[in-house]
Amino acid sequence: MRGKVSCRRRITHLLAWLSGLAVIGATPTCALADELFRTPGIAVSHTDWRAALDQLRSELNTVPSVAAEFVLSARRHGVAPFDPRTRPALLELNGATSPIFTGIGRSPVPVLLPFDTTAYLAARRSGTAEIVPLSRYQADFRTELFDTGPAGYDAVFSLPPEVGAGLPPRVFAKAIEVQITGSRLVYDIPDPQGGKGEPVKALAAQYPELRRFIREGYVRYAFTRFGIAYVVSIQCLDSVPRARRLACREAYPVAERFLKALHVVGGQPILPRPDIAPTAAEHPANLSAEFTYRPAGDLPGQRSPAGPSGPADRIVYSQIHFPLEAPAYVHSQSSGKGRSGDAADQRRGQYPWRDNFCEARSFNVGQCASGFGHQGEDIRPGACPARRDGADGCDPKRQRVLAVRDGVVIRSPKDQAATLQVNSGTEHIRFRYMHMQPTAMDADGLLNGRVLREGQQIGVVSNYLDHPNGTTRHLHFDMQVFTRDGWIWVNPYVTLISAYERLIGGRGREIGPQMASSPVITVAPAAAEQAASDAGAH
């Protein structure tokens, strides 16, 4: 009853405010965000460190002189179970590998990497370890990124084109990147495509539970070891090869080479914690006079009498800093092409916001009913600010793009996308930014391993898509969470709503899909641009 009274009070205040605007339309619905928005559920895995030590012991015992350097005995009496001293071999292993993989001892899960620790330590004993390149101990892979935290670890390796033994005969335009993640945090999301895959005969003895499958632009190899979910993935095309893109079937031998080379390289037990249950998301108490949005899943041009035509995902996946400064507007960069339901919605750069996560695009998105979608949300900044020198026109370089959380950058030189990864005791999540200029990002050092702080400027809103002026001026922002199928796109729409409410200090108002003729509260629209000719552009 209290919720209904509160709702009526909010409507009364809204109607009083709206009456001064001389608008005509239906009475707005009242959707209380604290009753509708929730945080995600996350399962916390418990590591079988005894099994990890058994594998380490078997690997070290292939060279007795190296095994003699490690204390492989059982835990000491009188020491707490999760005290590092209970497993001295892990401390010794971390000490040996940390000069190569910085922070490896921070991983709460066993770190599996294509690094032959035993061969490296044997070479170090003989004084030859520094004579040969490090890739010799890594099955010819080169380390591009290694990051650890309370959730687990992530690494990116590359295989240069000149490495050809046992690989497809085609010479690729650039090195092939392989990603691996091991995480004790696994997000609980509805996933109709989850858990599928096929075994790999060549790896069956080493990985009895291994699944290989193609999802969302990657071939993935998922397996569980020591009670922990691991996923190895390579970006590829599920089609015939192209000049600059790897076909997934071509990626198979590269991934199998990587998997065969995995060894226990480090990690350290930490105290266990319970699963993370969903809770109501926090929102400002005050109601914003301007900010309105349409429901999650209410897609441009795809509205039906039954309601939203996309998944009504109301999860606030992370409490983030909004990636742009206010005012900002979530609208599809293609919405000016007549696909939107309301004429008012076609005028981009205004409220209400509109979800475009599952709009008709050609990208694989397992969370969308069709299996295809946009992967993220298009965000437009407010009106372009005037030039500081007083000259006519606006200065787009002042429309700043900001880091949404403290995190680590995943990005190779010349890439048009930058990913910010968060690895904490309660989150393992990625945020991707697109359409900033690659040359500017390279010059700013926005590359693999760079640490960013929440709210820090990382670039400016631009229009790059394969080439300058390839799309309209906007920011494409998307989000991935780690599951047993690897990193999966999830809808950032409600996460952005929650972040924007905190930014402006007021709660937004949801305008239901049944209110096609309802009043639209607007602010001065941003400078509009013509829609991109490529409807599939991010």
CORUR-V363800 format. One record per residue. RES is the residue in one letter. PHI is phi in degrees with one decimal (NA if undefined). Layout:
<<RES;PHI> <RES;PHI>>
//
This chain:
<<M;NA> <R;-60.9> <G;-62.7> <K;-67.7> <V;-63.6> <S;-61.2> <C;-62.9> <R;-62.9> <R;-63.2> <R;-64.4> <I;-64.0> <T;-59.6> <H;-65.0> <L;-64.0> <L;-64.7> <A;-63.0> <W;-70.3> <L;-66.2> <S;-62.4> <G;-77.8> <L;-97.4> <A;55.7> <V;-103.7> <I;-122.5> <G;167.2> <A;-75.7> <T;-65.5> <P;-67.4> <T;-76.3> <C;-122.3> <A;-116.4> <L;-78.0> <A;-62.7> <D;-70.7> <E;-90.9> <L;-111.2> <F;-94.4> <R;-135.5> <T;-83.8> <P;-78.4> <G;-90.2> <I;-134.3> <A;-86.9> <V;-108.5> <S;-82.3> <H;-111.9> <T;-81.0> <D;-90.7> <W;-71.3> <R;-63.8> <A;-65.3> <A;-63.3> <L;-67.7> <D;-62.7> <Q;-66.5> <L;-60.0> <R;-60.9> <S;-65.3> <E;-70.9> <L;-69.0> <N;-68.9> <T;-68.5> <V;-129.8> <P;-53.3> <S;-65.1> <V;-77.2> <A;-59.2> <A;-65.4> <E;-80.3> <F;-113.2> <V;-93.7> <L;-100.6> <S;-74.9> <A;-69.8> <R;-61.0> <R;-80.4> <H;-75.6> <G;78.0> <V;-118.3> <A;-57.0> <P;-55.5> <F;-104.8> <D;-72.2> <P;-55.5> <R;-70.0> <T;-70.8> <R;-133.4> <P;-60.0> <A;-61.0> <L;-69.1> <L;-61.5> <E;-66.9> <L;-64.9> <N;-60.6> <G;-63.2> <A;-76.1> <T;-100.8> <S;-63.4> <P;-63.7> <I;-96.0> <F;-118.3> <T;-59.9> <G;79.8> <I;-61.6> <G;-70.4> <R;-82.4> <S;-73.6> <P;-84.8> <V;-125.5> <P;-59.4> <V;-87.4> <L;-103.2> <L;-139.4> <P;-78.9> <F;-130.9> <D;-83.9> <T;-59.2> <T;-61.7> <A;-64.6> <Y;-64.8> <L;-67.6> <A;-65.9> <A;-66.9> <R;-65.6> <R;-63.3> <S;-88.2> <G;81.1> <T;-108.6> <A;-62.1> <E;-88.1> <I;-79.1> <V;-102.2> <P;-64.5> <L;-60.4> <S;-60.9> <R;-61.2> <Y;-90.6> <Q;-123.1> <A;51.9> <D;76.4> <F;-81.6> <R;-112.5> <T;-78.6> <E;-104.6> <L;-156.1> <F;-141.3> <D;-139.7> <T;-127.6> <G;-172.6> <P;-61.8> <A;-87.1> <G;154.3> <Y;-144.7> <D;-137.9> <A;-144.3> <V;-124.0> <F;-120.9> <S;-129.9> <L;-115.1> <P;-66.6> <P;-60.4> <E;-73.6> <V;-82.6> <G;-122.1> <A;-63.5> <G;76.8> <L;-112.0> <P;-54.3> <P;-70.7> <R;-69.4> <V;-89.9> <F;-86.3> <A;-69.5> <K;-150.1> <A;-62.1> <I;-89.8> <E;-96.1> <V;-122.8> <Q;-108.7> <I;-136.3> <T;-131.6> <G;-124.5> <S;-140.3> <R;-87.8> <L;-102.7> <V;-126.8> <Y;-73.3> <D;-96.7> <I;-125.2> <P;-61.3> <D;-144.7> <P;-58.9> <Q;-93.4> <G;-74.5> <G;78.9> <K;-91.4> <G;138.9> <E;-131.7> <P;-71.5> <V;-116.7> <K;-57.0> <A;-66.7> <L;-115.3> <A;-61.2> <A;-68.4> <Q;-82.7> <Y;-134.0> <P;-61.4> <E;-100.7> <L;-65.2> <R;-119.7> <R;-113.1> <F;-159.0> <I;-112.8> <R;-143.6> <E;49.8> <G;86.7> <Y;-134.9> <V;-88.4> <R;-127.7> <Y;-123.6> <A;-110.5> <F;-154.6> <T;-114.6> <R;-143.2> <F;58.0> <G;81.1> <I;-114.7> <A;-83.6> <Y;-124.1> <V;-138.5> <V;-108.0> <S;-144.3> <I;-134.6> <Q;-69.3> <C;-163.1> <L;-104.2> <D;-84.1> <S;-163.8> <V;-73.4> <P;-62.4> <R;-124.6> <A;-56.6> <R;-119.8> <R;-132.8> <L;-78.9> <A;-79.9> <C;-59.7> <R;-65.0> <E;-70.5> <A;-78.0> <Y;-53.1> <P;-65.1> <V;-67.2> <A;-63.8> <E;-67.7> <R;-59.5> <F;-64.2> <L;-64.3> <K;-64.7> <A;-93.1> <L;-71.1> <H;-135.4> <V;-73.8> <V;-115.6> <G;170.5> <G;114.8> <Q;-153.7> <P;-62.2> <I;-131.5> <L;-60.7> <P;-70.5> <R;-141.0> <P;-73.8> <D;-58.9> <I;-99.7> <A;-84.3> <P;-63.4> <T;-137.6> <A;-66.6> <A;-76.4> <E;-82.1> <H;-144.4> <P;-61.4> <A;-75.3> <N;-79.2> <L;-95.5> <S;-71.2> <A;-78.2> <E;-121.5> <F;-72.5> <T;-131.3> <Y;-152.8> <R;-87.2> <P;-64.4> <A;-59.5> <G;90.5> <D;-84.9> <L;-92.9> <P;-60.3> <G;72.4> <Q;-129.0> <R;-75.8> <S;-128.9> <P;-58.8> <A;-76.1> <G;124.3> <P;-57.1> <S;-103.2> <G;-115.8> <P;-66.4> <A;-82.4> <D;-78.4> <R;-109.1> <I;-93.7> <V;-89.8> <Y;-72.9> <S;-161.8> <Q;-88.8> <I;-109.6> <H;-78.4> <F;-64.0> <P;-73.8> <L;-127.9> <E;-88.2> <A;-77.3> <P;-81.5> <A;-147.7> <Y;-140.4> <V;-87.9> <H;-150.2> <S;-61.6> <Q;-67.9> <S;-100.2> <S;-71.4> <G;-85.1> <K;-99.9> <G;89.1> <R;-87.6> <S;-83.9> <G;-71.6> <D;-103.1> <A;-60.0> <A;-63.7> <D;-70.4> <Q;-71.7> <R;-83.9> <R;-69.8> <G;85.1> <Q;-160.5> <Y;-90.3> <P;-80.0> <W;-67.7> <R;-146.7> <D;-62.7> <N;-134.9> <F;-62.6> <C;-109.5> <E;-65.4> <A;-64.9> <R;-135.2> <S;-101.5> <F;-91.4> <N;-69.8> <V;-140.1> <G;-65.8> <Q;-78.3> <C;-94.2> <A;-59.1> <S;-79.9> <G;86.1> <F;-131.5> <G;-179.8> <H;-96.9> <Q;80.9> <G;-155.8> <E;-126.1> <D;-86.7> <I;-123.8> <R;-108.1> <P;-75.8> <G;-67.1> <A;-53.9> <C;-61.3> <P;-68.8> <A;-68.0> <R;-65.0> <R;-71.3> <D;-83.3> <G;85.3> <A;-70.4> <D;-66.1> <G;98.1> <C;-114.5> <D;-116.9> <P;-64.8> <K;-70.8> <R;-97.7> <Q;-90.3> <R;-77.4> <V;-106.8> <L;-120.6> <A;-70.4> <V;-81.9> <R;-152.5> <D;-65.1> <G;-174.4> <V;-117.5> <V;-81.8> <I;-117.5> <R;-167.5> <S;-93.9> <P;-55.7> <K;75.2> <D;-66.2> <Q;-89.3> <A;-122.4> <A;-122.3> <T;-112.5> <L;-110.5> <Q;-108.3> <V;-112.2> <N;-131.4> <S;-135.0> <G;-69.3> <T;-125.6> <E;-145.7> <H;-140.2> <I;-146.9> <R;-126.6> <F;-125.2> <R;-114.2> <Y;-113.7> <M;-134.5> <H;92.3> <M;-75.3> <Q;-72.1> <P;-59.3> <T;-63.9> <A;-68.6> <M;-65.0> <D;-61.9> <A;-63.6> <D;-83.6> <G;73.4> <L;-82.8> <L;-132.7> <N;-44.4> <G;91.6> <R;-69.0> <V;-93.4> <L;-117.0> <R;-107.7> <E;-54.9> <G;86.9> <Q;-71.3> <Q;-70.1> <I;-121.2> <G;163.5> <V;-131.7> <V;-62.2> <S;-142.1> <N;-138.4> <Y;-86.7> <L;-149.5> <D;71.1> <H;-160.9> <P;-58.2> <N;62.5> <G;-82.6> <T;-153.2> <T;-76.1> <R;-76.9> <H;-164.2> <L;-110.2> <H;-90.6> <F;-128.9> <D;-138.6> <M;-149.8> <Q;-129.1> <V;-123.0> <F;-88.9> <T;-129.7> <R;-71.6> <D;-100.8> <G;95.6> <W;-80.9> <I;-119.7> <W;-66.1> <V;-127.7> <N;-73.8> <P;-86.6> <Y;-58.1> <V;-70.1> <T;-60.8> <L;-69.0> <I;-58.8> <S;-61.0> <A;-66.2> <Y;-67.9> <E;-59.5> <R;-67.5> <L;-63.3> <I;-92.8> <G;72.2> <G;-152.5> <R;-81.6> <G;-79.5> <R;-116.7> <E;-82.7> <I;-104.0> <G;-66.1> <P;-66.2> <Q;-75.4> <M;-105.0> <A;-61.1> <S;-104.6> <S;-73.5> <P;-64.5> <V;-113.5> <I;-88.2> <T;-120.3> <V;-121.8> <A;-56.4> <P;-69.2> <A;-71.2> <A;-59.8> <A;-88.9> <E;-121.3> <Q;-69.6> <A;-63.8> <A;-65.9> <S;-69.2> <D;-93.3> <A;-67.4> <G;-89.6> <A;-71.0> <H;-67.6>>
//
